[in-house]
Amino acid sequence: MTTHSSTSLTRPSDEALIAGVCAGLARRFGTKPTTMRILFLLSCLLPGPQFVIYIVLWIMIPKS
């Protein structure tokens, strides 16, 4: 049996809107999921691979 601390990186199904990536990152870094979602949306205004990174995190982060 394994126990997960509040600092482990998992995608919580109870706080997920799309895939739970932002909620998992928020839980890991001690912020609110809404704050992490807003930061992600603001980052989409900048050029870069934000959506690709989101999809990769969706695949790599285990669901809790």
WOKA-V893905 format. One line per field, one symbol per residue. phi: phi as a letter, one per 30 degrees, with the letter a starting at -180 (. if undefined). psi: psi as a letter, one per 30 degrees, with the letter a starting at -180 (. if undefined). burial: 1 if it has 16 or more other C-alpha atoms within 10 Angstrom, else 0. A space follows every 10 residues. Layout:
phi->???
psi->???
burial->???
//
This chain:
phi->.cccddcdcb cdddcdccbi ddddddddci cdeddddddd dddddcdlce dddedddedd dddc
psi->kkkklffljl jkffgkedfg eeeeeeeegh lkeeeeeeee eeffflklhe eeeeeeeeee klk.
burial->0000000011 1100000011 1111111100 0010011000 0000000000 0000001100 0000
//
